């Protein structure tokens, strides 16, 4: 389903909290429209999608990447200062990285590019193909986002975007029903069994509550959730 029509905020970040972001989404009438959608069926940004693209599959190391495709103007971020921070990749459960010195909240358009604003941080970049930049945390390794930038030709009316890996969204938001993907992109590039899984589910394989395969979740437990 599309995101709610009211103004809302979504927050997230990497596994060690060196990179934190917040997405300030206006009410639906103030959101940009996807340039290739029709007037009778307008598709609004941000939109939550699955992605069958070969390049994104390999770059994210996920068989089926999921994104919240967001105009970068809606995103602010705060970065831990590398020069003041713990260099090891420990998780928030092991160390409270929220106490680290960091930048103030700044527009993502200033931070998600190589330059002075992000130089003293763990935000790291890789150009996976011409004029396409992927960003990740250089401390914990979390893949954060994807941007395409000029001179890459984009359709008229297309806003500057920051596609954010859906798994980096904070759980309190990710649990919401409206965060389910509303569309599947790059279907023609897809892997057959991944396409089948994305449309019909994983089927009747055993389900375990943790890594221990001797314990199995029974159907009645699933139905009661």
Backbone bond lengths (Angstrom), bond angles and torsions (degrees), N, CA, C in turn:
res aa  C-N    CA-C-N  psi(-1)  N-CA   C-N-CA  omega(-1)  CA-C   N-CA-C  phi
1 X - - - 1.450 - - 1.526 109.09 -
2 X 1.348 117.99 151.55 1.465 119.49 175.58 1.522 110.95 -65.99
3 X 1.324 115.90 164.01 1.455 120.77 176.61 1.531 110.18 -64.23
4 X 1.329 117.73 154.84 1.464 120.60 178.73 1.521 112.04 -55.40
5 X 1.319 115.94 153.41 1.463 120.44 -175.82 1.521 113.10 -78.12
6 X 1.333 118.17 -19.25 1.460 121.09 179.24 1.528 110.79 -74.94
7 X 1.325 115.72 158.42 1.464 120.19 172.62 1.528 109.06 -61.69
8 X 1.325 116.61 142.87 1.460 120.26 -174.86 1.519 110.04 -155.54
9 X 1.330 115.51 168.44 1.457 122.08 177.26 1.515 109.20 -129.44
10 X 1.322 115.94 143.01 1.463 122.89 174.45 1.516 107.27 -128.26
11 X 1.331 117.15 134.65 1.462 120.48 179.45 1.530 110.08 -120.78
12 X 1.324 115.35 160.95 1.457 120.21 178.33 1.511 110.80 -175.93
13 X 1.323 115.46 -170.31 1.456 120.05 -179.95 1.508 111.62 167.84
14 X 1.306 115.41 -172.81 1.461 120.96 -178.42 1.527 110.49 -82.90
15 X 1.310 116.94 176.55 1.458 121.74 -173.64 1.532 112.91 -70.33
16 X 1.328 117.93 -25.51 1.466 120.12 -179.18 1.521 112.76 -104.40
17 X 1.344 117.07 4.15 1.468 123.19 177.57 1.526 114.19 70.33
18 X 1.321 118.10 10.05 1.466 119.13 175.27 1.523 111.05 -65.78
19 X 1.328 116.57 -27.81 1.465 122.50 177.86 1.521 107.76 -120.60
20 X 1.315 116.47 120.25 1.460 122.03 175.30 1.529 108.28 -123.98
21 X 1.316 116.32 141.03 1.458 119.86 178.42 1.520 109.64 -135.68
22 X 1.305 115.74 158.21 1.454 121.82 171.10 1.526 108.70 -138.19
23 X 1.315 115.04 137.60 1.461 122.20 -179.33 1.525 107.32 -109.08
24 X 1.308 116.08 116.08 1.470 122.04 178.46 1.526 107.42 -98.64
25 X 1.327 116.02 106.63 1.460 121.96 -173.61 1.528 108.96 -102.89
26 X 1.318 117.62 122.67 1.469 119.36 179.72 1.528 111.37 -74.97
27 X 1.308 116.69 172.78 1.462 120.10 175.82 1.525 109.59 -61.39
28 X 1.316 116.41 157.61 1.459 121.27 -167.03 1.526 113.82 -57.72
29 X 1.348 117.78 -35.42 1.462 119.00 -177.88 1.526 112.37 -68.72
30 X 1.329 117.11 -13.60 1.463 120.84 179.38 1.527 112.70 -104.65
31 X 1.318 117.33 6.95 1.460 120.42 -179.53 1.531 110.94 -91.21
32 X 1.322 118.08 144.59 1.464 120.07 178.18 1.517 111.61 -68.46
33 X 1.316 115.14 151.21 1.461 122.38 -178.76 1.523 109.33 -98.71
34 X 1.330 116.36 137.55 1.465 120.84 175.80 1.526 108.86 -57.21
35 X 1.331 118.05 127.10 1.465 120.78 -173.29 1.527 114.70 -59.22
36 X 1.336 118.45 -27.37 1.463 118.71 -177.37 1.524 113.08 -95.73
37 X 1.339 117.79 2.47 1.462 119.31 176.64 1.526 109.55 -80.76
38 X 1.327 116.13 165.03 1.458 121.19 -176.35 1.527 110.37 -99.48
39 X 1.322 115.67 160.59 1.456 120.21 179.11 1.519 111.65 -65.90
40 X 1.328 116.73 -27.80 1.466 120.36 179.66 1.524 111.94 -79.91
41 X 1.340 116.31 -21.05 1.461 120.62 179.96 1.530 109.02 -141.15
42 X 1.322 117.94 68.42 1.467 120.52 -176.10 1.523 111.47 -69.53
43 X 1.327 115.09 137.16 1.463 121.90 175.98 1.513 107.33 -107.58
44 X 1.330 115.95 125.64 1.456 120.86 -173.90 1.523 111.62 -100.47
45 X 1.335 115.61 149.32 1.455 122.40 168.35 1.531 109.53 -94.67
46 X 1.343 117.00 144.25 1.460 128.58 -2.65 1.525 112.40 -70.52
47 X 1.331 115.46 156.06 1.454 120.49 173.10 1.526 108.28 -133.37
48 X 1.337 115.60 147.34 1.463 121.81 -178.62 1.524 107.83 -102.82
49 X 1.335 116.74 127.70 1.464 120.42 -171.31 1.526 111.88 -139.89
50 X 1.329 114.78 158.69 1.457 120.69 161.48 1.525 107.27 -96.80
51 X 1.322 116.30 159.48 1.465 120.96 -170.29 1.526 108.91 -138.64
52 X 1.335 116.03 117.75 1.470 121.26 -178.80 1.530 112.36 -98.82
53 X 1.330 117.33 12.19 1.465 122.25 -178.69 1.534 111.04 -64.75
54 X 1.337 116.38 136.92 1.464 121.17 179.93 1.524 111.96 -61.67
55 X 1.330 116.61 -44.33 1.460 120.85 -176.08 1.525 110.77 -64.51
56 X 1.326 116.95 -43.95 1.469 120.16 -179.64 1.524 111.14 -69.66
57 X 1.317 117.09 -33.83 1.465 120.09 178.01 1.519 110.40 -60.28
58 X 1.295 116.38 -46.59 1.457 119.90 -178.08 1.538 111.51 -73.48
59 X 1.328 116.48 -40.71 1.465 120.01 -176.50 1.525 112.27 -67.14
60 X 1.341 117.13 -33.64 1.460 120.39 -179.71 1.521 112.29 -92.41
61 X 1.342 117.40 -10.06 1.464 122.65 -176.68 1.529 111.25 59.79
62 X 1.329 116.62 28.39 1.466 122.02 177.61 1.515 108.97 -119.40
63 X 1.335 116.79 133.09 1.461 119.86 179.37 1.527 111.15 -61.28
64 X 1.333 116.67 -31.46 1.458 120.88 178.25 1.531 108.99 -138.77
65 X 1.329 117.17 88.17 1.471 119.31 178.77 1.527 111.24 -63.35
66 X 1.312 115.38 149.40 1.461 122.44 174.41 1.512 108.54 -127.86
67 X 1.332 115.95 140.58 1.458 122.04 -174.71 1.519 110.85 -133.91
68 X 1.322 115.99 155.21 1.443 121.25 159.65 1.527 106.10 -109.59
69 X 1.321 115.70 106.63 1.465 122.53 -174.33 1.524 108.26 -81.79
70 X 1.328 115.89 114.38 1.461 121.55 -163.76 1.525 111.08 -129.91
71 X 1.321 118.27 132.14 1.469 119.09 168.68 1.529 109.23 -57.74
72 X 1.308 116.35 129.23 1.460 119.60 -173.62 1.530 111.88 -63.80
73 X 1.332 117.31 -22.68 1.465 120.37 178.50 1.525 112.13 -65.41
74 X 1.331 117.94 -17.92 1.465 121.58 178.94 1.526 112.67 -86.44
75 X 1.329 117.60 -6.22 1.462 121.39 -170.56 1.519 111.38 -109.25
76 X 1.323 116.36 131.45 1.462 123.37 168.22 1.523 108.18 -116.93
77 X 1.312 116.91 156.62 1.462 120.31 -179.07 1.519 110.59 -145.11
78 X 1.334 114.43 157.39 1.463 122.41 174.11 1.519 107.74 -133.31
79 X 1.333 116.76 132.93 1.458 122.38 -173.22 1.524 110.85 -119.55
80 X 1.329 116.67 135.28 1.458 120.72 172.32 1.529 109.17 -64.98
81 X 1.324 115.69 140.01 1.460 120.31 179.50 1.527 109.23 -78.38
82 X 1.312 115.51 119.98 1.468 120.44 -177.27 1.529 111.27 -59.76
83 X 1.317 116.69 -38.81 1.471 120.59 -176.32 1.521 112.67 -68.21
84 X 1.335 117.14 -17.79 1.463 121.13 -177.89 1.525 112.39 -111.42
85 X 1.329 117.08 -2.68 1.466 120.66 -167.20 1.517 112.26 -101.64
86 X 1.332 113.88 166.35 1.458 121.24 171.71 1.519 108.80 -71.80
87 X 1.333 118.90 125.17 1.459 119.64 -174.56 1.512 114.77 -75.75
88 X 1.344 118.22 -19.07 1.454 119.82 -176.04 1.511 111.15 -81.91
89 X 1.321 115.37 152.10 1.463 121.58 -176.88 1.519 110.19 -88.04
90 X 1.332 116.48 77.55 1.452 120.47 175.35 1.517 109.87 -97.89
91 X 1.323 117.06 151.96 1.453 121.06 -176.34 1.513 110.15 -84.72
92 X 1.332 118.04 163.51 1.466 120.08 177.80 1.525 112.98 -56.98
93 X 1.337 117.89 -29.03 1.452 120.74 178.54 1.526 111.82 -69.80
94 X 1.321 117.08 -25.94 1.459 121.38 -178.57 1.530 112.15 -90.35
95 X 1.315 116.61 -27.97 1.457 119.96 -176.82 1.520 109.00 -155.38
96 X 1.319 117.46 139.65 1.458 121.03 -178.11 1.522 109.75 -84.63
97 X 1.332 115.47 90.92 1.455 119.89 -179.49 1.525 112.47 -74.35
98 X 1.337 117.44 -9.76 1.457 119.22 177.66 1.524 111.47 -64.88
99 X 1.340 117.18 -16.86 1.457 121.46 179.31 1.526 112.34 -85.60
100 X 1.328 117.59 -6.31 1.456 120.67 -178.12 1.526 111.26 -71.10
101 X 1.329 115.67 149.45 1.457 119.83 173.59 1.523 109.10 -66.94
102 X 1.331 115.85 139.20 1.452 119.59 -176.15 1.519 110.33 -150.12
103 X 1.316 115.24 170.64 1.464 119.87 176.92 1.520 109.24 -69.73
104 X 1.296 115.81 160.89 1.455 119.68 168.42 1.524 108.66 -69.41
105 X 1.313 116.46 169.69 1.466 119.67 175.78 1.524 109.00 -69.43
106 X 1.320 115.45 123.62 1.458 122.44 -176.85 1.521 109.46 -129.62
107 X 1.338 117.87 156.91 1.460 120.07 176.09 1.530 110.78 -58.75
108 X 1.325 116.24 135.88 1.467 120.58 179.90 1.522 111.10 -59.33
109 X 1.316 117.56 -28.94 1.462 120.33 179.40 1.524 111.40 -61.80
110 X 1.330 117.78 -24.59 1.463 121.22 177.34 1.527 112.08 -85.83
111 X 1.333 116.81 -27.20 1.463 120.51 -172.75 1.519 113.90 -98.50
112 X 1.321 117.64 -33.78 1.459 119.93 -173.19 1.521 112.16 -87.55
113 X 1.328 114.52 41.76 1.456 123.11 171.43 1.522 107.03 -141.75
114 X 1.330 118.35 146.10 1.464 119.36 175.42 1.524 109.75 -62.59
115 X 1.318 117.18 129.88 1.455 120.26 -179.12 1.508 111.32 166.67
116 X 1.320 116.56 -171.76 1.451 121.66 -174.80 1.524 112.69 -61.81
117 X 1.336 117.36 -38.48 1.467 120.39 -174.61 1.520 112.32 -62.34
118 X 1.344 116.79 -33.48 1.465 120.86 -177.73 1.531 113.17 -109.55
119 X 1.333 116.64 3.75 1.462 120.28 -173.02 1.526 112.35 -60.93
120 X 1.328 117.50 -44.95 1.464 121.71 -177.83 1.533 109.73 -93.58
121 X 1.332 115.84 58.07 1.466 120.79 -178.36 1.522 108.59 -149.64
122 X 1.322 114.94 176.79 1.468 120.59 176.49 1.524 111.80 -95.14
123 X 1.327 117.44 0.73 1.461 120.76 177.07 1.522 108.56 -69.00
124 X 1.326 115.20 119.29 1.463 121.95 -171.21 1.526 108.82 -123.03
125 X 1.328 116.25 150.56 1.459 120.58 -173.04 1.523 111.69 -126.35
126 X 1.323 113.99 150.76 1.468 121.22 175.39 1.518 107.89 -144.99
127 X 1.325 116.77 126.25 1.457 120.41 175.80 1.522 108.13 -86.52
128 X 1.322 115.32 101.24 1.465 120.99 -174.38 1.518 112.31 -74.00
129 X 1.314 116.80 -24.73 1.463 122.86 172.60 1.521 106.62 -159.14
130 X 1.312 116.95 175.67 1.460 120.06 -172.11 1.534 111.58 -56.93
131 X 1.330 115.74 124.32 1.458 123.41 176.42 1.524 113.59 62.06
132 X 1.320 116.63 25.73 1.459 121.70 175.70 1.529 107.88 -128.30
133 X 1.321 115.99 121.89 1.457 120.82 -172.70 1.523 109.91 -118.47
134 X 1.322 115.82 131.77 1.464 122.21 175.06 1.524 108.39 -109.71
135 X 1.317 115.47 143.50 1.460 120.57 -176.85 1.522 109.74 -122.95
136 X 1.316 115.44 143.30 1.458 120.67 -178.71 1.521 108.98 -153.07
137 X 1.335 115.91 167.59 1.457 120.57 178.35 1.519 109.61 -84.53
138 X 1.323 116.48 126.11 1.458 121.16 -179.97 1.514 113.34 -77.87
139 X 1.341 117.97 -5.94 1.455 120.45 178.09 1.529 111.80 -98.31
140 X 1.322 117.40 -53.39 1.476 119.48 -177.77 1.517 112.87 -100.22
141 X 1.343 118.15 -12.54 1.455 121.53 175.35 1.511 115.69 89.06
142 X 1.329 118.82 1.01 1.463 121.03 -177.63 1.523 111.22 -63.34
143 X 1.333 116.03 129.23 1.458 122.11 173.42 1.519 108.19 -75.97
144 X 1.322 118.05 127.06 1.463 121.52 -173.75 1.521 112.83 -105.70
145 X 1.338 117.06 -53.62 1.454 116.94 -170.84 1.514 114.37 -160.03
146 X 1.327 113.05 179.90 1.464 122.65 -176.71 1.522 107.94 -141.44
147 X 1.328 115.71 136.37 1.461 120.78 173.80 1.523 109.25 -135.05
148 X 1.319 115.17 145.61 1.467 122.15 169.70 1.522 106.45 -110.82
149 X 1.321 117.13 137.91 1.458 119.00 -173.16 1.518 109.98 -137.09
150 X 1.326 114.74 161.67 1.455 121.34 -179.00 1.518 110.79 -60.51
151 X 1.358 117.09 148.02 1.465 127.64 11.32 1.532 114.46 -89.93
152 X 1.315 118.99 22.97 1.457 120.00 176.68 1.527 108.79 -59.43
153 X 1.327 118.76 123.71 1.471 119.12 -179.02 1.525 111.06 -71.43
154 X 1.326 116.34 129.61 1.454 122.80 176.63 1.531 108.23 -120.93
155 X 1.323 117.18 153.47 1.466 119.38 179.14 1.521 111.89 -60.22
156 X 1.315 115.53 152.47 1.463 120.34 177.69 1.520 110.20 -58.28
157 X 1.331 115.57 138.28 1.447 120.31 178.20 1.508 114.53 86.85
158 X 1.320 117.73 -0.42 1.459 120.92 -178.01 1.526 109.39 -80.13
159 X 1.356 118.53 122.45 1.474 119.52 178.97 1.524 111.23 -75.11
160 X 1.323 117.02 159.34 1.463 120.50 171.38 1.520 108.04 -63.74
161 X 1.336 116.36 131.51 1.457 120.70 -169.74 1.525 112.02 -119.25
162 X 1.323 115.17 152.91 1.455 123.54 164.42 1.522 106.44 -129.26
163 X 1.318 116.53 104.55 1.466 120.79 177.15 1.525 107.43 -81.80
164 X 1.328 116.24 120.89 1.465 122.17 -173.44 1.520 109.53 -105.61
165 X 1.342 116.41 131.15 1.460 121.00 176.93 1.530 109.15 -58.54
166 X 1.330 115.94 124.70 1.460 120.38 -173.22 1.532 112.31 -61.40
167 X 1.320 117.35 -33.44 1.453 120.89 -178.27 1.512 114.58 -67.53
168 X 1.345 117.87 -11.19 1.464 120.41 177.36 1.524 112.76 -87.70
169 X 1.332 116.65 -6.97 1.468 120.35 178.09 1.532 109.02 -68.87
170 X 1.325 117.14 138.43 1.461 121.08 178.97 1.522 110.55 -58.07
171 X 1.322 115.79 143.14 1.458 121.11 -173.50 1.530 113.09 -57.73
172 X 1.315 117.70 -36.06 1.465 119.88 -178.07 1.524 111.82 -59.31
173 X 1.329 116.88 -26.21 1.463 120.88 175.31 1.526 111.06 -94.04
174 X 1.320 116.48 -39.69 1.458 120.68 -175.83 1.518 111.95 -62.28
175 X 1.339 117.88 -27.37 1.462 121.63 179.82 1.526 113.07 -71.90
176 X 1.315 117.62 -15.26 1.455 120.76 -178.02 1.533 110.55 -68.94
177 X 1.327 115.22 142.40 1.460 120.20 -179.57 1.525 112.06 -59.77
178 X 1.339 116.55 -32.00 1.462 118.80 -177.36 1.522 113.40 -70.46
179 X 1.343 117.88 -7.50 1.459 119.94 177.26 1.527 112.51 -86.94
180 X 1.320 117.45 -0.62 1.462 119.17 173.96 1.525 109.04 -64.87
181 X 1.331 117.62 140.47 1.470 119.19 177.41 1.520 111.56 -55.60
182 X 1.328 115.04 137.20 1.456 121.02 179.60 1.521 112.19 -100.03
183 X 1.350 117.04 -12.90 1.456 121.04 -178.36 1.530 109.62 -150.17
184 X 1.345 115.17 157.95 1.459 121.70 173.09 1.527 107.94 -116.92
185 X 1.325 115.32 126.33 1.463 120.83 -177.06 1.529 111.65 -107.67
186 X 1.316 115.62 157.42 1.460 123.41 176.92 1.538 111.71 56.10
187 X 1.329 115.91 40.03 1.463 121.64 -178.27 1.527 111.80 -57.95
188 X 1.330 116.89 -37.34 1.467 120.52 -177.20 1.521 112.77 -66.16
189 X 1.335 118.10 -14.70 1.468 121.93 177.65 1.535 111.91 -96.52
190 X 1.318 117.34 2.75 1.453 121.13 -168.75 1.521 115.38 -74.04
191 X 1.328 115.16 161.30 1.456 125.04 172.79 1.530 107.65 -91.08
192 X 1.332 116.76 134.42 1.455 120.92 -171.35 1.520 114.67 -53.24
193 X 1.336 116.77 -52.02 1.465 118.14 -176.11 1.525 112.22 -70.71
194 X 1.356 116.20 -27.50 1.462 119.35 176.26 1.531 109.62 -70.29
195 X 1.333 116.77 -40.77 1.460 119.96 175.86 1.528 110.98 -60.39
196 X 1.329 116.38 -43.27 1.464 120.40 179.40 1.527 110.52 -62.31
197 X 1.326 116.61 -44.41 1.463 121.20 179.34 1.524 110.51 -62.48
198 X 1.337 117.61 -41.48 1.463 120.70 -176.16 1.518 112.04 -69.42
199 X 1.331 117.54 -23.17 1.465 120.84 -179.63 1.528 112.93 -97.56
200 X 1.329 116.34 -34.70 1.469 119.81 -170.83 1.520 113.85 -120.87
201 X 1.312 118.16 -1.20 1.452 120.13 -179.72 1.515 112.06 86.92
202 X 1.328 115.37 175.37 1.460 121.06 -173.34 1.519 112.89 -83.87
203 X 1.328 117.30 -9.40 1.467 119.63 177.07 1.513 112.41 88.19
204 X 1.331 115.25 -158.51 1.466 121.41 -171.14 1.524 113.18 -95.97
205 X 1.323 118.06 40.24 1.459 120.25 176.40 1.524 109.03 -74.44
206 X 1.338 118.71 155.41 1.464 120.54 178.43 1.529 111.64 -58.58
207 X 1.342 116.10 144.54 1.457 123.09 -179.82 1.520 108.65 -118.06
208 X 1.330 117.00 128.77 1.464 122.10 -176.85 1.525 109.73 -119.65
209 X 1.327 118.55 140.92 1.466 120.84 -178.28 1.519 113.80 -71.54
210 X 1.321 117.83 -17.38 1.459 121.82 179.21 1.527 107.92 -150.02
211 X 1.330 116.47 -154.71 1.467 119.83 178.82 1.517 112.40 -78.13
212 X 1.325 118.28 -9.70 1.467 122.20 -176.66 1.523 110.22 -82.50
213 X 1.331 115.65 115.18 1.458 119.69 -174.06 1.529 113.25 -83.75
214 X 1.359 117.54 -1.39 1.459 119.07 177.29 1.525 111.82 -84.13
215 X 1.323 117.48 -10.81 1.457 121.92 177.90 1.521 108.46 -108.77
216 X 1.338 116.00 129.03 1.460 121.61 -174.55 1.525 109.41 -122.79
217 X 1.332 115.80 136.46 1.460 121.68 174.44 1.517 108.34 -82.49
218 X 1.325 117.76 124.98 1.457 121.65 -178.49 1.511 109.90 -86.98
219 X 1.327 115.86 159.40 1.465 121.45 -174.55 1.524 112.84 -58.14
220 X 1.341 117.76 -37.57 1.457 120.57 -178.12 1.530 111.83 -64.06
221 X 1.344 117.09 -32.48 1.462 121.37 178.05 1.525 110.77 -68.43
222 X 1.311 116.22 -37.64 1.460 120.66 179.81 1.524 110.22 -68.89
223 X 1.320 116.09 -43.00 1.464 120.74 -177.77 1.521 111.86 -64.77
224 X 1.350 117.29 -28.54 1.447 120.89 -177.50 1.516 113.38 -82.24
225 X 1.338 117.25 -10.26 1.458 120.75 -177.82 1.537 110.92 -77.19
